[in-house]
Amino acid sequence: MASQDWFDKDFYAVLGVSKDASDADIKKTYRKLARQYHPDSNPGNTAAESRFKEISEAYSVLSDKEQRAEYDQIRAMGSGARFTAGGPGQGGFEDVFGMFNQSSGGRQRVRFGQGGAGGFEDILGGMFGGGGFGQSTGGYRGFGGPTKGNDVLASTTLEFRTAIAGDTVKLTQGNGRAVNVRIPAGVADGQKIRLRGRGEPSPDGGESGDLVVTVHVRKHPVFERDNLNLRVDVPVTFAEAALGATIEVPTLGGQPVRLKVAPGTPSGRVLRVKGRGVTTKNGTGDLLATVQVAVPSHMSEKARKAVEALAEALPNEDPRADLMAHAAD
């Protein structure tokens, strides 16, 4: 920011605070205005973006004790001062430093240029120990707003049932502070949960960073997640698959449901139970039960003879005929 701006702009008026406002009042007012005029909240609104630049510029000076003190001194000296046009490459600045020429009994005309020795910046630098004014860092596109604090990363591992139902877990941050994290129902393995403002504080009075928690979900011995659906393999006997039957199928966290297996059901057929899957804000899935025909590993002599008799009675069909026919396609 050029030093001339310190005479031209009333930063207190820009923020709408009094000249004796406390640091806390200035910060509170800035945050309110920044939220109101931030470009992210006003996409395409050039007036709001211009206003945001003004309040960010004002806050960058008034939030810094040393710069605020210098600004107040300059404004006090420059009260009523005016810039006047000068010769090529320079401008006149009158009535600012006349108070320092008491012995001559008159006013002293001061000239300044755009950067060389003897310029306005050099005069002010000599008075206040050198350095420019209003040089700020951070903020929206370099306009001097405060920077956001760093995010804090954490992770937690949940049981499958807990992830589906949702819960509140307690995590311990690196500084030893415990924090409760609400896990929404239906959270998926690898999903990240962001807690606004629970990270590291800002170094210059801005918003705190966020706490970002990565969720890991342990596998379940029976159920498997498929988007919003739950899958489960359901064994049936050969007789049940061949003749048909009504079987019980488990659900996650509820009573079993009864499903009808139609006669001649092959292994791999999927039976659907509506609304018994994963529930999230995006909807509710189904329970998908995959039929698996169980073949007995041990048979009595009587059972073996019964199966042989069945084989003799069945039509002489090759169930692999289509497989072999299309294998060379």
Phi, psi and omega per residue, in radians:
M1 nan 2.283 3.120
A2 -1.215 2.608 -3.087
S3 -1.138 -0.471 3.117
Q4 -0.996 -0.555 -3.120
D5 -1.087 -0.440 -3.093
W6 -1.223 -0.403 3.057
F7 -1.553 -0.629 -3.019
D8 -1.374 -0.509 -2.976
K9 -1.952 2.311 3.065
D10 -1.691 1.674 -3.066
F11 -1.157 -0.491 3.096
Y12 -1.160 -0.725 3.120
A13 -1.185 -0.614 3.122
V14 -1.044 -0.744 3.136
L15 -1.484 -0.257 -3.132
G16 1.329 0.607 3.117
V17 -2.142 2.829 3.109
S18 -1.377 2.840 -3.104
K19 -1.192 -0.338 3.106
D20 -1.797 0.349 -3.142
A21 -1.112 2.502 3.128
S22 -1.298 2.846 3.099
D23 -1.024 -0.691 -3.128
A24 -1.124 -0.709 3.129
D25 -1.163 -0.670 3.120
I26 -1.135 -0.770 -3.137
K27 -1.130 -0.766 -3.128
K28 -1.081 -0.769 3.140
T29 -1.137 -0.728 -3.136
Y30 -1.080 -0.811 -3.112
R31 -1.031 -0.697 3.140
K32 -1.127 -0.796 -3.136
L33 -1.200 -0.661 -3.125
A34 -1.109 -0.713 3.091
R35 -1.119 -0.645 -3.085
Q36 -1.245 -0.677 -3.012
Y37 -1.921 0.092 -3.118
H38 -1.031 2.358 -3.123
P39 -0.969 -0.542 3.124
D40 -1.136 -0.479 3.128
S41 -1.578 -0.182 -3.124
N42 -2.353 1.084 -3.083
P43 -1.044 2.260 3.105
G44 1.420 -0.025 -3.115
N45 -1.638 1.696 -3.085
T46 -1.171 -0.550 3.120
A47 -1.143 -0.733 3.115
A48 -1.147 -0.678 3.131
E49 -1.150 -0.692 3.098
S50 -1.110 -0.736 3.104
R51 -1.108 -0.687 3.130
F52 -1.105 -0.681 3.100
K53 -1.081 -0.735 -3.111
E54 -1.097 -0.834 -3.090
I55 -1.243 -0.539 3.088
S56 -1.198 -0.698 3.110
E57 -1.117 -0.766 3.140
A58 -1.126 -0.755 -3.115
Y59 -1.162 -0.602 -3.119
S60 -1.082 -0.499 3.123
V61 -1.537 -0.849 -3.036
L62 -1.281 -0.345 3.125
S63 -1.451 -0.218 3.122
D64 -1.768 2.070 -3.030
K65 -1.010 -0.783 -3.105
E66 -1.169 -0.793 -3.137
Q67 -1.156 -0.623 3.127
R68 -1.132 -0.716 3.120
A69 -1.106 -0.774 3.118
E70 -1.102 -0.740 3.133
Y71 -1.056 -0.762 3.140
D72 -1.094 -0.689 3.124
Q73 -1.161 -0.782 -3.140
I74 -1.101 -0.752 3.136
R75 -1.118 -0.635 3.124
A76 -1.166 -0.740 3.125
M77 -1.203 -0.655 -3.012
G78 -1.566 0.206 -3.119
S79 -1.035 2.076 3.140
G80 1.478 0.046 -3.114
A81 -1.266 2.680 3.138
R82 -2.385 2.498 3.007
F83 -1.521 2.378 3.094
T84 -2.183 2.616 -3.112
A85 -1.200 2.439 3.115
G86 -2.065 -2.746 3.131
G87 -1.293 3.104 3.138
P88 -0.980 2.239 3.073
G89 1.417 0.090 3.124
Q90 -2.598 2.870 3.129
G91 -2.364 2.712 3.132
G92 -1.669 2.535 3.080
F93 -2.369 2.012 -2.945
E94 -1.950 2.717 2.916
D95 1.213 0.204 -3.129
V96 -1.548 -0.780 -3.025
F97 -1.874 0.297 3.139
G98 -1.060 -0.518 -3.126
M99 -1.115 -0.351 -3.135
F100 -1.532 0.048 -3.099
N101 -2.076 0.795 -3.066
Q102 -1.087 -0.579 -3.054
S103 -1.193 -0.471 -3.115
S104 -1.499 -0.235 3.122
G105 1.235 0.144 -3.133
G106 -2.356 -3.114 3.132
R107 -1.602 2.653 -3.127
Q108 -1.929 2.233 3.105
R109 -1.509 2.231 -3.125
V110 -1.944 2.307 3.090
R111 -1.912 2.548 3.077
F112 -2.454 2.667 3.121
G113 -1.995 -2.905 -3.107
Q114 -1.598 0.373 3.140
G115 2.547 -0.271 -3.086
G116 -1.409 -3.106 -3.108
A117 -1.082 2.508 3.131
G118 1.426 0.028 -3.123
G119 -1.289 3.070 -3.087
F120 -1.069 -0.677 3.120
E121 -1.100 -0.669 -3.134
D122 -1.163 -0.647 -3.141
I123 -1.118 -0.857 3.139
L124 -1.165 -0.630 3.124
G125 -1.103 -0.658 3.114
G126 -1.197 -0.597 3.141
M127 -1.231 -0.688 -2.990
F128 -2.001 0.332 3.003
G129 1.622 0.274 3.064
G130 1.512 2.970 3.101
G131 1.582 2.686 3.141
G132 -1.433 3.136 -3.118
F133 -2.059 2.545 3.029
G134 1.238 0.306 3.119
Q135 -1.371 1.905 -3.045
S136 -2.068 2.784 3.121
T137 -2.182 2.842 3.067
G138 1.305 -2.998 3.079
G139 1.526 3.120 -3.074
Y140 -1.262 2.004 3.107
R141 0.909 0.613 3.078
G142 1.304 0.344 -3.097
F143 -1.579 0.200 2.964
G144 1.642 0.085 3.102
G145 -1.257 2.826 3.136
P146 -1.192 2.678 -3.124
T147 -1.561 2.638 3.109
K148 -1.402 2.548 3.098
G149 -1.174 2.850 -3.130
N150 -1.246 2.574 3.034
D151 -1.301 2.632 3.066
V152 -1.942 2.248 -3.110
L153 -1.741 2.437 3.114
A154 -2.579 2.943 3.103
S155 -2.540 2.736 3.091
T156 -2.574 2.609 3.133
T157 -1.983 2.242 -3.071
L158 -2.046 2.658 2.956
E159 -1.212 2.663 -3.090
F160 -0.964 -0.819 -3.099
R161 -1.129 -0.656 3.134
T162 -1.153 -0.713 3.134
A163 -1.118 -0.644 -3.134
I164 -1.258 -0.716 -3.064
A165 -1.472 -0.441 -3.057
G166 1.513 2.679 -3.107
D167 -2.967 3.022 3.011
T168 -1.954 2.156 -3.127
V169 -2.014 2.690 3.137
K170 -1.866 2.196 3.113
L171 -2.005 2.641 3.074
T172 -1.920 2.101 3.141
Q173 -1.355 3.015 -3.091
G174 -1.075 -0.471 3.121
N175 -1.481 0.114 3.121
G176 1.514 -0.059 -3.121
R177 -1.428 2.308 3.129
A178 -1.484 2.529 3.115
V179 -2.442 2.361 3.101
N180 -1.535 2.275 -3.107
V181 -2.080 2.148 3.109
R182 -1.452 2.061 3.115
I183 -1.645 2.027 -3.111
P184 -1.212 2.656 3.113
A185 -1.072 2.398 3.093
G186 1.467 0.267 3.125
V187 -1.093 2.445 -3.069
A188 -1.761 2.779 3.100
D189 -1.069 2.253 -3.127
G190 1.537 -0.091 -3.131
Q191 -1.252 2.554 -3.141
K192 -1.877 2.400 3.097
I193 -2.005 2.209 -3.089
R194 -1.875 2.181 3.081
L195 -1.866 1.905 -3.075
R196 -1.119 2.335 3.030
G197 1.299 0.193 -3.122
R198 -1.819 0.220 3.116
G199 -1.656 -2.596 -3.112
E200 -1.339 2.565 3.122
P201 -1.206 2.739 3.093
S202 -1.231 2.514 3.120
P203 -1.326 -0.231 -3.055
D204 -2.379 0.588 3.022
G205 1.538 0.131 3.124
G206 -1.483 -2.850 3.138
E207 -1.287 2.588 3.059
S208 -1.256 2.745 3.083
G209 -1.254 -3.070 -3.100
D210 -1.902 2.782 2.986
L211 -1.744 2.080 -3.096
V212 -1.938 2.000 -3.069
V213 -1.877 2.139 3.048
T214 -1.627 2.227 -3.068
V215 -1.740 2.263 3.012
H216 -1.965 2.406 -3.066
V217 -2.079 2.209 3.100
R218 -1.244 2.628 3.121
K219 -1.256 2.637 3.096
H220 -1.734 2.496 -3.116
P221 -1.193 -0.297 -3.072
V222 -2.109 -0.830 -3.023
F223 -1.677 2.634 3.069
E224 -2.342 2.432 -3.101
R225 -1.551 2.415 3.081
D226 -2.361 1.574 -2.986
N227 1.000 -2.062 3.116
L228 -1.628 -0.016 3.132
N229 -1.653 2.703 2.988
L230 -1.955 2.345 3.117
R231 -1.948 2.528 3.098
V232 -2.571 2.361 3.053
D233 -1.510 2.279 -3.088
V234 -2.094 1.944 3.103
P235 -1.269 2.453 3.004
V236 -2.301 2.688 3.112
T237 -1.350 2.874 3.093
F238 -1.050 -0.706 -3.135
A239 -1.119 -0.728 3.128
E240 -1.115 -0.735 -3.141
A241 -1.192 -0.667 -3.080
A242 -1.358 -0.716 -3.034
L243 -1.733 -0.265 -3.071
G244 1.607 2.638 -3.133
A245 -2.943 2.914 2.982
T246 -1.933 2.141 -3.043
I247 -2.114 2.824 3.049
E248 -1.712 2.402 3.130
V249 -2.166 2.301 -3.127
P250 -1.264 2.686 3.012
T251 -2.138 2.805 -3.127
L252 -1.441 1.944 3.090
G253 1.340 0.364 3.141
G254 -2.624 -3.060 3.137
Q255 -1.308 2.616 3.079
P256 -1.061 2.697 3.079
V257 -1.969 2.672 -3.130
R258 -1.772 2.231 -3.125
L259 -2.117 2.581 3.123
K260 -1.700 2.188 3.058
V261 -1.706 2.065 -3.093
A262 -1.267 2.611 3.078
P263 -0.992 2.406 -3.132
G264 1.364 0.377 3.132
T265 -1.234 2.174 3.141
P266 -1.443 2.827 3.037
S267 -1.157 2.374 -3.124
G268 1.757 -0.201 3.113
R269 -1.188 2.449 -3.086
V270 -1.807 2.220 3.061
L271 -1.831 2.292 -3.024
R272 -1.856 2.347 3.027
V273 -2.025 1.900 -3.051
K274 -1.137 2.395 2.989
G275 1.290 0.233 -3.132
R276 -1.972 0.490 3.106
G277 -1.764 -2.435 -3.105
V278 -1.598 2.334 3.111
T279 -1.870 2.152 3.054
T280 -2.342 -3.119 3.095
K281 -1.152 -0.295 -3.133
N282 -1.588 -0.045 3.123
G283 2.382 -3.008 -3.129
T284 -2.237 2.350 3.138
G285 -1.607 -2.993 -3.102
D286 -2.023 2.905 2.998
L287 -1.678 2.144 -3.118
L288 -1.919 1.934 -3.104
A289 -1.766 2.040 -3.132
T290 -1.669 2.131 -3.117
V291 -1.298 2.278 3.060
Q292 -2.192 1.975 -3.131
V293 -1.286 2.115 -3.105
A294 -1.559 2.192 3.104
V295 -1.739 2.198 -3.120
P296 -1.120 2.364 3.132
S297 -1.479 -0.358 3.121
H298 -2.325 2.260 3.110
M299 -2.227 2.525 3.044
S300 -1.276 2.914 3.115
E301 -1.064 -0.671 3.123
K302 -1.114 -0.758 -3.133
A303 -1.163 -0.692 -3.135
R304 -1.091 -0.761 3.131
K305 -1.135 -0.594 3.122
A306 -1.166 -0.694 3.115
V307 -1.172 -0.701 3.104
E308 -1.090 -0.689 3.118
A309 -1.157 -0.657 3.095
L310 -1.113 -0.756 3.138
A311 -1.058 -0.669 3.117
E312 -1.175 -0.580 -3.076
A313 -1.413 -0.408 -3.097
L314 -1.336 2.685 3.084
P315 -1.031 2.587 -3.141
N316 -1.409 1.445 -3.115
E317 -2.013 2.586 3.091
D318 -1.826 1.859 -3.098
P319 -1.203 -0.207 -3.115
R320 -1.764 0.158 -3.084
A321 -1.058 -0.841 3.137
D322 -1.130 -0.646 3.137
L323 -1.042 -0.826 -3.133
M324 -1.196 -0.606 -3.104
A325 -1.177 -0.623 -3.089
H326 -1.691 -0.032 -3.091
A327 -1.095 -0.549 -3.089
A328 -1.586 0.021 -3.119
D329 -1.168 nan nan
